[in-house]
Amino acid sequence: MEETVLRPSLALRKLVNGFQVSQAIYAAATLGIADLLIAGPKSSDALAIESGANPDALYRLLRALAAAGVFHEDDARCFALTELGDALRSDAPETVAG
């Protein structure tokens, strides 16, 4: 298998984005977003109301995490758990929410 080598600037950007993604995951875990999505997809506005978050800020957070594969966004600004995001549920067998 051929290994892809990134240019130094891209490799560094990937590291920086890794920090941003970990902070976004922390915010989503603190807000309990994965638990709010157990029953199925919800709009970012509904999630904002249920979590007490700012709707615009939460939408940006959810989009960032959807880009990282933690959540899935459909065309109606609704978000759902992915297999990866499922581990953020507080009742997941191997939860990483804490």
N, CA, C and O atoms as a GROMACS GRO file, in nm:
protein
  392
    1MET      N    1   0.084  -0.117   0.000
    1MET     CA    2   0.000   0.000   0.000
    1MET      C    3   0.089   0.124   0.000
    1MET      O    4   0.185   0.132   0.077
    2GLU      N    5   0.057   0.218  -0.085
    2GLU     CA    6   0.136   0.339  -0.097
    2GLU      C    7   0.095   0.441   0.009
    2GLU      O    8  -0.024   0.466   0.029
    3GLU      N    9   0.193   0.497   0.076
    3GLU     CA   10   0.166   0.597   0.180
    3GLU      C   11   0.164   0.736   0.117
    3GLU      O   12   0.251   0.771   0.038
    4THR      N   13   0.062   0.814   0.153
    4THR     CA   14   0.051   0.950   0.103
    4THR      C   15   0.133   1.042   0.193
    4THR      O   16   0.116   1.043   0.315
    5VAL      N   17   0.222   1.121   0.131
    5VAL     CA   18   0.304   1.215   0.206
    5VAL      C   19   0.248   1.355   0.185
    5VAL      O   20   0.235   1.401   0.072
    6LEU      N   21   0.217   1.421   0.296
    6LEU     CA   22   0.163   1.556   0.287
    6LEU      C   23   0.276   1.658   0.284
    6LEU      O   24   0.382   1.638   0.342
    7ARG      N   25   0.250   1.769   0.215
    7ARG     CA   26   0.343   1.881   0.222
    7ARG      C   27   0.349   1.928   0.366
    7ARG      O   28   0.250   1.915   0.438
    8PRO      N   29   0.461   1.981   0.411
    8PRO     CA   30   0.472   2.025   0.551
    8PRO      C   31   0.360   2.119   0.595
    8PRO      O   32   0.309   2.108   0.707
    9SER      N   33   0.322   2.212   0.508
    9SER     CA   34   0.215   2.306   0.547
    9SER      C   35   0.082   2.233   0.567
    9SER      O   36   0.006   2.268   0.657
   10LEU      N   37   0.053   2.133   0.484
   10LEU     CA   38  -0.071   2.057   0.500
   10LEU      C   39  -0.066   1.967   0.623
   10LEU      O   40  -0.166   1.951   0.693
   11ALA      N   41   0.050   1.909   0.649
   11ALA     CA   42   0.065   1.825   0.768
   11ALA      C   43   0.045   1.908   0.895
   11ALA      O   44  -0.020   1.863   0.989
   12LEU      N   45   0.101   2.028   0.897
   12LEU     CA   46   0.085   2.116   1.012
   12LEU      C   47  -0.060   2.160   1.027
   12LEU      O   48  -0.113   2.166   1.138
   13ARG      N   49  -0.125   2.192   0.916
   13ARG     CA   50  -0.267   2.230   0.919
   13ARG      C   51  -0.352   2.117   0.975
   13ARG      O   52  -0.446   2.141   1.050
   14LYS      N   53  -0.319   1.993   0.938
   14LYS     CA   54  -0.392   1.877   0.988
   14LYS      C   55  -0.377   1.867   1.140
   14LYS      O   56  -0.474   1.835   1.209
   15LEU      N   57  -0.260   1.893   1.192
   15LEU     CA   58  -0.238   1.891   1.337
   15LEU      C   59  -0.318   2.001   1.406
   15LEU      O   60  -0.378   1.978   1.510
   16VAL      N   61  -0.318   2.119   1.350
   16VAL     CA   62  -0.394   2.231   1.407
   16VAL      C   63  -0.543   2.198   1.406
   16VAL      O   64  -0.612   2.220   1.505
   17ASN      N   65  -0.592   2.147   1.295
   17ASN     CA   66  -0.733   2.111   1.287
   17ASN      C   67  -0.767   1.999   1.384
   17ASN      O   68  -0.880   1.993   1.434
   18GLY      N   69  -0.674   1.912   1.411
   18GLY     CA   70  -0.696   1.805   1.508
   18GLY      C   71  -0.728   1.862   1.644
   18GLY      O   72  -0.815   1.811   1.714
   19PHE      N   73  -0.660   1.968   1.683
   19PHE     CA   74  -0.687   2.034   1.810
   19PHE      C   75  -0.826   2.096   1.808
   19PHE      O   76  -0.900   2.086   1.906
   20GLN      N   77  -0.861   2.157   1.697
   20GLN     CA   78  -0.993   2.220   1.686
   20GLN      C   79  -1.104   2.114   1.693
   20GLN      O   80  -1.207   2.136   1.757
   21VAL      N   81  -1.083   2.002   1.628
   21VAL     CA   82  -1.182   1.895   1.630
   21VAL      C   83  -1.197   1.840   1.772
   21VAL      O   84  -1.308   1.813   1.816
   22SER      N   85  -1.086   1.822   1.843
   22SER     CA   86  -1.096   1.770   1.979
   22SER      C   87  -1.172   1.868   2.069
   22SER      O   88  -1.248   1.825   2.156
   23GLN      N   89  -1.154   1.996   2.049
   23GLN     CA   90  -1.228   2.095   2.126
   23GLN      C   91  -1.377   2.092   2.089
   23GLN      O   92  -1.462   2.109   2.176
   24ALA      N   93  -1.407   2.072   1.963
   24ALA     CA   94  -1.547   2.064   1.919
   24ALA      C   95  -1.613   1.939   1.978
   24ALA      O   96  -1.729   1.944   2.019
   25ILE      N   97  -1.542   1.828   1.981
   25ILE     CA   98  -1.595   1.705   2.041
   25ILE      C   99  -1.623   1.727   2.189
   25ILE      O  100  -1.726   1.684   2.240
   26TYR      N  101  -1.531   1.794   2.257
   26TYR     CA  102  -1.550   1.826   2.398
   26TYR      C  103  -1.677   1.909   2.419
   26TYR      O  104  -1.756   1.881   2.509
   27ALA      N  105  -1.698   2.009   2.336
   27ALA     CA  106  -1.816   2.095   2.348
   27ALA      C  107  -1.943   2.014   2.325
   27ALA      O  108  -2.041   2.028   2.399
   28ALA      N  109  -1.944   1.929   2.222
   28ALA     CA  110  -2.062   1.846   2.194
   28ALA      C  111  -2.089   1.749   2.308
   28ALA      O  112  -2.205   1.725   2.343
   29ALA      N  113  -1.984   1.692   2.365
   29ALA     CA  114  -2.001   1.600   2.478
   29ALA      C  115  -2.055   1.673   2.600
   29ALA      O  116  -2.143   1.622   2.670
   30THR      N  117  -2.004   1.793   2.626
   30THR     CA  118  -2.050   1.872   2.740
   30THR      C  119  -2.198   1.909   2.725
   30THR      O  120  -2.272   1.911   2.824
   31LEU      N  121  -2.240   1.939   2.604
   31LEU     CA  122  -2.379   1.974   2.577
   31LEU      C  123  -2.472   1.853   2.571
   31LEU      O  124  -2.594   1.867   2.574
   32GLY      N  125  -2.414   1.733   2.563
   32GLY     CA  126  -2.494   1.612   2.557
   32GLY      C  127  -2.564   1.591   2.424
   32GLY      O  128  -2.671   1.531   2.418
   33ILE      N  129  -2.503   1.639   2.317
   33ILE     CA  130  -2.566   1.633   2.184
   33ILE      C  131  -2.593   1.488   2.141
   33ILE      O  132  -2.700   1.460   2.088
   34ALA      N  133  -2.499   1.399   2.162
   34ALA     CA  134  -2.520   1.259   2.120
   34ALA      C  135  -2.640   1.198   2.191
   34ALA      O  136  -2.716   1.124   2.129
   35ASP      N  137  -2.657   1.227   2.317
   35ASP     CA  138  -2.773   1.175   2.391
   35ASP      C  139  -2.904   1.232   2.335
   35ASP      O  140  -3.006   1.164   2.333
   36LEU      N  141  -2.900   1.356   2.289
   36LEU     CA  142  -3.020   1.417   2.232
   36LEU      C  143  -3.056   1.357   2.096
   36LEU      O  144  -3.169   1.372   2.049
   37LEU      N  145  -2.960   1.289   2.033
   37LEU     CA  146  -2.982   1.231   1.901
   37LEU      C  147  -3.009   1.081   1.904
   37LEU      O  148  -3.020   1.018   1.799
   38ILE      N  149  -3.020   1.023   2.023
   38ILE     CA  150  -3.042   0.878   2.034
   38ILE      C  151  -3.168   0.835   1.960
   38ILE      O  152  -3.169   0.732   1.892
   39ALA      N  153  -3.275   0.913   1.973
   39ALA     CA  154  -3.403   0.876   1.911
   39ALA      C  155  -3.407   0.901   1.761
   39ALA      O  156  -3.500   0.856   1.694
   40GLY      N  157  -3.309   0.972   1.708
   40GLY     CA  158  -3.307   0.998   1.564
   40GLY      C  159  -3.265   1.140   1.534
   40GLY      O  160  -3.239   1.219   1.625
   41PRO      N  161  -3.257   1.174   1.406
   41PRO     CA  162  -3.211   1.306   1.364
   41PRO      C  163  -3.297   1.419   1.419
   41PRO      O  164  -3.418   1.405   1.440
   42LYS      N  165  -3.231   1.533   1.443
   42LYS     CA  166  -3.300   1.654   1.487
   42LYS      C  167  -3.236   1.774   1.420
   42LYS      O  168  -3.120   1.770   1.380
   43SER      N  169  -3.313   1.880   1.408
   43SER     CA  170  -3.259   2.002   1.350
   43SER      C  171  -3.164   2.068   1.448
   43SER      O  172  -3.172   2.046   1.569
   44SER      N  173  -3.074   2.148   1.395
   44SER     CA  174  -2.981   2.218   1.482
   44SER      C  175  -3.055   2.314   1.574
   44SER      O  176  -3.012   2.336   1.688
   45ASP      N  177  -3.165   2.372   1.528
   45ASP     CA  178  -3.242   2.462   1.613
   45ASP      C  179  -3.306   2.387   1.730
   45ASP      O  180  -3.306   2.436   1.843
   46ALA      N  181  -3.361   2.268   1.704
   46ALA     CA  182  -3.419   2.187   1.811
   46ALA      C  183  -3.312   2.146   1.911
   46ALA      O  184  -3.334   2.148   2.032
   47LEU      N  185  -3.195   2.110   1.861
   47LEU     CA  186  -3.084   2.073   1.949
   47LEU      C  187  -3.039   2.191   2.033
   47LEU      O  188  -3.003   2.174   2.150
   48ALA      N  189  -3.041   2.309   1.975
   48ALA     CA  190  -3.002   2.429   2.050
   48ALA      C  191  -3.099   2.455   2.164
   48ALA      O  192  -3.058   2.487   2.276
   49ILE      N  193  -3.228   2.440   2.137
   49ILE     CA  194  -3.327   2.460   2.242
   49ILE      C  195  -3.309   2.358   2.354
   49ILE      O  196  -3.308   2.392   2.472
   50GLU      N  197  -3.293   2.231   2.316
   50GLU     CA  198  -3.282   2.124   2.415
   50GLU      C  199  -3.153   2.132   2.496
   50GLU      O  200  -3.151   2.094   2.613
   51SER      N  201  -3.046   2.181   2.435
   51SER     CA  202  -2.917   2.185   2.505
   51SER      C  203  -2.890   2.320   2.571
   51SER      O  204  -2.798   2.333   2.651
   52GLY      N  205  -2.971   2.420   2.537
   52GLY     CA  206  -2.950   2.554   2.591
   52GLY      C  207  -2.836   2.628   2.524
   52GLY      O  208  -2.781   2.723   2.580
   53ALA      N  209  -2.800   2.586   2.403
   53ALA     CA  210  -2.689   2.647   2.330
   53ALA      C  211  -2.739   2.757   2.236
   53ALA      O  212  -2.857   2.762   2.202
   54ASN      N  213  -2.650   2.844   2.197
   54ASN     CA  214  -2.679   2.945   2.097
   54ASN      C  215  -2.701   2.874   1.962
   54ASN      O  216  -2.615   2.797   1.919
   55PRO      N  217  -2.815   2.898   1.895
   55PRO     CA  218  -2.845   2.825   1.772
   55PRO      C  219  -2.739   2.840   1.662
   55PRO      O  220  -2.703   2.740   1.598
   56ASP      N  221  -2.690   2.960   1.638
   56ASP     CA  222  -2.590   2.979   1.532
   56ASP      C  223  -2.458   2.912   1.567
   56ASP      O  224  -2.396   2.848   1.482
   57ALA      N  225  -2.416   2.926   1.690
   57ALA     CA  226  -2.290   2.865   1.733
   57ALA      C  227  -2.300   2.712   1.728
   57ALA      O  228  -2.206   2.644   1.686
   58LEU      N  229  -2.414   2.659   1.772
   58LEU     CA  230  -2.431   2.514   1.771
   58LEU      C  231  -2.432   2.462   1.628
   58LEU      O  232  -2.375   2.356   1.601
   59TYR      N  233  -2.496   2.533   1.537
   59TYR     CA  234  -2.497   2.489   1.398
   59TYR      C  235  -2.354   2.481   1.342
   59TYR      O  236  -2.319   2.384   1.275
   60ARG      N  237  -2.273   2.581   1.370
   60ARG     CA  238  -2.133   2.578   1.324
   60ARG      C  239  -2.058   2.461   1.386
   60ARG      O  240  -1.979   2.395   1.319
   61LEU      N  241  -2.081   2.436   1.514
   61LEU     CA  242  -2.016   2.323   1.582
   61LEU      C  243  -2.057   2.191   1.518
   61LEU      O  244  -1.973   2.106   1.491
   62LEU      N  245  -2.185   2.174   1.495
   62LEU     CA  246  -2.235   2.049   1.437
   62LEU      C  247  -2.184   2.028   1.295
   62LEU      O  248  -2.153   1.916   1.255
   63ARG      N  249  -2.175   2.137   1.218
   63ARG     CA  250  -2.121   2.126   1.081
   63ARG      C  251  -1.975   2.084   1.084
   63ARG      O  252  -1.932   2.001   1.003
   64ALA      N  253  -1.900   2.141   1.175
   64ALA     CA  254  -1.758   2.104   1.187
   64ALA      C  255  -1.745   1.957   1.223
   64ALA      O  256  -1.660   1.886   1.168
   65LEU      N  257  -1.828   1.911   1.314
   65LEU     CA  258  -1.820   1.771   1.354
   65LEU      C  259  -1.876   1.678   1.247
   65LEU      O  260  -1.835   1.562   1.238
   66ALA      N  261  -1.969   1.726   1.168
   66ALA     CA  262  -2.017   1.646   1.054
   66ALA      C  263  -1.904   1.630   0.951
   66ALA      O  264  -1.889   1.523   0.892
   67ALA      N  265  -1.827   1.735   0.931
   67ALA     CA  266  -1.713   1.726   0.838
   67ALA      C  267  -1.609   1.627   0.888
   67ALA      O  268  -1.538   1.566   0.809
   68ALA      N  269  -1.601   1.610   1.021
   68ALA     CA  270  -1.505   1.516   1.080
   68ALA      C  271  -1.564   1.375   1.092
   68ALA      O  272  -1.493   1.283   1.133
   69GLY      N  273  -1.692   1.358   1.056
   69GLY     CA  274  -1.754   1.226   1.059
   69GLY      C  275  -1.819   1.188   1.190
   69GLY      O  276  -1.860   1.073   1.208
   70VAL      N  277  -1.830   1.282   1.284
   70VAL     CA  278  -1.891   1.253   1.414
   70VAL      C  279  -2.043   1.254   1.403
   70VAL      O  280  -2.110   1.171   1.466
   71PHE      N  281  -2.098   1.346   1.325
   71PHE     CA  282  -2.240   1.353   1.299
   71PHE      C  283  -2.262   1.352   1.148
   71PHE      O  284  -2.167   1.368   1.071
   72HIS      N  285  -2.386   1.334   1.108
   72HIS     CA  286  -2.423   1.342   0.967
   72HIS      C  287  -2.526   1.453   0.953
   72HIS      O  288  -2.621   1.461   1.031
   73GLU      N  289  -2.508   1.540   0.854
   73GLU     CA  290  -2.604   1.647   0.828
   73GLU      C  291  -2.678   1.619   0.698
   73GLU      O  292  -2.617   1.584   0.597
   74ASP      N  293  -2.811   1.636   0.701
   74ASP     CA  294  -2.886   1.624   0.576
   74ASP      C  295  -2.914   1.763   0.520
   74ASP      O  296  -2.867   1.863   0.574
   75ASP      N  297  -2.990   1.771   0.412
   75ASP     CA  298  -3.015   1.898   0.344
   75ASP      C  299  -3.101   1.996   0.425
   75ASP      O  300  -3.102   2.115   0.395
   76ALA      N  301  -3.172   1.947   0.526
   76ALA     CA  302  -3.263   2.032   0.603
   76ALA      C  303  -3.201   2.079   0.735
   76ALA      O  304  -3.273   2.113   0.829
   77ARG      N  305  -3.068   2.080   0.743
   77ARG     CA  306  -2.996   2.120   0.865
   77ARG      C  307  -3.031   2.032   0.983
   77ARG      O  308  -3.032   2.076   1.098
   78CYS      N  309  -3.061   1.905   0.953
   78CYS     CA  310  -3.086   1.806   1.057
   78CYS      C  311  -2.961   1.721   1.074
   78CYS      O  312  -2.891   1.691   0.977
   79PHE      N  313  -2.935   1.683   1.197
   79PHE     CA  314  -2.815   1.607   1.228
   79PHE      C  315  -2.852   1.474   1.290
   79PHE      O  316  -2.952   1.461   1.361
   80ALA      N  317  -2.768   1.374   1.263
   80ALA     CA  318  -2.787   1.240   1.315
   80ALA      C  319  -2.652   1.188   1.363
   80ALA      O  320  -2.547   1.237   1.323
   81LEU      N  321  -2.658   1.087   1.448
   81LEU     CA  322  -2.535   1.022   1.494
   81LEU      C  323  -2.476   0.937   1.382
   81LEU      O  324  -2.550   0.881   1.300
   82THR      N  325  -2.347   0.928   1.379
   82THR     CA  326  -2.278   0.832   1.294
   82THR      C  327  -2.225   0.723   1.387
   82THR      O  328  -2.238   0.733   1.509
   83GLU      N  329  -2.166   0.620   1.331
   83GLU     CA  330  -2.106   0.515   1.413
   83GLU      C  331  -1.998   0.575   1.505
   83GLU      O  332  -1.985   0.536   1.621
   84LEU      N  333  -1.924   0.668   1.452
   84LEU     CA  334  -1.820   0.735   1.530
   84LEU      C  335  -1.882   0.817   1.643
   84LEU      O  336  -1.838   0.808   1.757
   85GLY      N  337  -1.982   0.897   1.612
   85GLY     CA  338  -2.047   0.982   1.711
   85GLY      C  339  -2.125   0.904   1.815
   85GLY      O  340  -2.150   0.954   1.925
   86ASP      N  341  -2.162   0.782   1.781
   86ASP     CA  342  -2.237   0.698   1.874
   86ASP      C  343  -2.159   0.676   2.005
   86ASP      O  344  -2.220   0.656   2.110
   87ALA      N  345  -2.028   0.680   1.997
   87ALA     CA  346  -1.945   0.660   2.117
   87ALA      C  347  -1.951   0.779   2.212
   87ALA      O  348  -1.899   0.771   2.324
   88LEU      N  349  -2.012   0.889   2.171
   88LEU     CA  350  -2.030   1.004   2.260
   88LEU      C  351  -2.154   0.994   2.346
   88LEU      O  352  -2.174   1.074   2.437
   89ARG      N  353  -2.239   0.894   2.318
   89ARG     CA  354  -2.358   0.875   2.403
   89ARG      C  355  -2.315   0.836   2.543
   89ARG      O  356  -2.218   0.762   2.560
   90SER      N  357  -2.385   0.886   2.642
   90SER     CA  358  -2.350   0.852   2.780
   90SER      C  359  -2.378   0.706   2.812
   90SER      O  360  -2.320   0.650   2.905
   91ASP      N  361  -2.468   0.642   2.735
   91ASP     CA  362  -2.502   0.502   2.760
   91ASP      C  363  -2.432   0.406   2.662
   91ASP      O  364  -2.466   0.287   2.658
   92ALA      N  365  -2.338   0.455   2.584
   92ALA     CA  366  -2.267   0.369   2.489
   92ALA      C  367  -2.181   0.269   2.565
   92ALA      O  368  -2.128   0.301   2.671
   93PRO      N  369  -2.167   0.147   2.512
   93PRO     CA  370  -2.087   0.045   2.580
   93PRO      C  371  -1.943   0.090   2.609
   93PRO      O  372  -1.888   0.059   2.715
   94GLU      N  373  -1.885   0.162   2.518
   94GLU     CA  374  -1.748   0.212   2.537
   94GLU      C  375  -1.750   0.364   2.519
   94GLU      O  376  -1.683   0.417   2.431
   95THR      N  377  -1.826   0.432   2.602
   95THR     CA  378  -1.844   0.575   2.587
   95THR      C  379  -1.714   0.652   2.609
   95THR      O  380  -1.632   0.616   2.693
   96VAL      N  381  -1.698   0.757   2.533
   96VAL     CA  382  -1.586   0.849   2.553
   96VAL      C  383  -1.639   0.987   2.588
   96VAL      O  384  -1.566   1.086   2.581
   97ALA      N  385  -1.767   0.993   2.626
   97ALA     CA  386  -1.832   1.120   2.658
   97ALA      C  387  -1.773   1.186   2.781
   97ALA      O  388  -1.775   1.309   2.791
   98GLY      N  389  -1.723   1.110   2.874
   98GLY     CA  390  -1.672   1.167   2.999
   98GLY      C  391  -1.541   1.235   2.979
   98GLY      O  392  -1.484   1.288   3.074
   0.00000   0.00000   0.00000
